[in-house]
Amino acid sequence: MSGKTALVLGVANRWSLAYAIAQAFVREGGDVVLTYQGDRQKETVEELAAALSKDVRAIACNVTKPEELDQLVASIKNNSDKLDAVVHSIAFANPEDLSRPFVETSRDGYLLAQEVSSYSLLAVARAVAPLMTKGGSILTLTYLGAVKVVPNYNVMGVAKAALEAVVRYLASDLGPANIRVNAISAGPVKTASARGIKDFSKVLGGVAAHAPLRRNTDPAEVADAAVFLACDLGRGVTGNVLYVDAGFQVMGL
Ligand code: NAP
């Protein structure tokens, strides 16, 4: 990552997958810019940025607000001549939609999950692509619930299915500019978002008992895979979903 500038969206706290990825990028010599959603996270994320390195900046960006995306892009443009990697580590659904039967999902809840968790990748990619003047890598985070039914994942599973399709269409559109677009499908990790899913601890237990590696996923493993996809080692890979889940997705029972 040396000589590369990376934008990492979606740090809420030290347990965020985005933070593990930012740590790995800094370890590998990258310049990193973090974003957080709003004032509630400002202080925490500024402290986390400072803990990474004195050069890491933290900028507010709610991805549902086009003017904030524009400001983010302008700020990056002012501070560096190019952008090489972007990590989209953002998702949201109403908590009640992650605990009641999927069939009861409201129209508003469905659209909210799609806007924040799927459409935002498209919005971010469109905004940052002009900064990737030497090509680049865009990466998002998805979950097995996109392709299999996972109890209580519900509307988020549908949003992740759309997100994975967005990855493929963006990869096709942006490939001629040498911009690669991929997703990492991470195994379950205890983060603030994951805690919103009813009975999440049962999911963790099921994976530890049945995954080929007989354990859960460590955020550092997700982060190392992100380094691979973000840097030149991953130069031939685009439009892919890479599972970093202790192998759980291959199991039928
Ligand atoms: P997390 O720490 O809660 O990160 C989710 C981030 O999304 C938070 O920083 C959150 O900000 C942000 N966000 C939500 N709405 C936003 C908006 N409108 N604008 C900007 N940011 C917004 O949880 P995480 O588990 O690391 O999640 C990161 C990604 O990994 C998500 O896409 C998630 O689905 C995916 N993933 C997680 C797991 C897992 O088990 N943890 C597994 C596979 C994939 P606020 O805190 O301010 O809302």
Boltz pocket constraint, residues with backbone or C-beta under 6 A from the ligand:
constraints:
  - pocket:
      binder: B
      contacts: [[A, 10], [A, 11], [A, 12], [A, 13], [A, 15], [A, 16], [A, 17], [A, 18], [A, 35], [A, 36], [A, 37], [A, 38], [A, 41], [A, 61], [A, 62], [A, 63], [A, 64], [A, 88], [A, 89], [A, 90], [A, 91], [A, 92], [A, 116], [A, 141], [A, 142], [A, 143], [A, 144], [A, 184], [A, 185], [A, 186], [A, 187], [A, 188], [A, 189], [A, 190], [A, 191], [A, 192], [A, 193], [A, 194]]
      max_distance: 6.0
